[in-house]
Amino acid sequence: MKHKLAAALLIGMFASTGAQADGVVTNVQIAGIINDGTVVRITTTGAKTGGPACNTGPNFAIQVTNTTVISMVMTAYAQGKQVNIGGSGACTYHAGTENITFIQY
């Protein structure tokens, strides 16, 4: 069920933006989560491939209103799951942190 949710989320985001993920981390764990009330920022354990010049590391951001992705992030963090995360190529939610396009277990 979780894989189907991730796939549906991924397809929906690509369909709505028409873009490919720019920065990607694969088979990593979420190392930290910061919620400032507007944006949730995530750091990961692995190296990032690609990514926009505005991004300063294996960091991603998501708006707090995107409860589906935040729920997946929190579950992965709490259970120590390996994840794949892709970014949009933009850092509009938080300076130096790429916007999340998808997360999958």
HELIX and SHEET records of a PDB file:
HELIX    1   1 LYS A    2  THR A   17  1                                  16    
HELIX    2   2 THR A   67  GLN A   79  1                                  13    
SHEET    1   A 6 VAL A  24  VAL A  28  0                                        
SHEET    2   A 6 VAL A  83  GLY A  87 -1                                        
SHEET    3   A 6 GLU A  98  GLN A 104 -1                                        
SHEET    4   A 6 ASN A  59  GLN A  63  1                                        
SHEET    5   A 6 VAL A  39  THR A  44 -1                                        
SHEET    6   A 6 ILE A  30  ASN A  35 -1                                        
END                                                                             
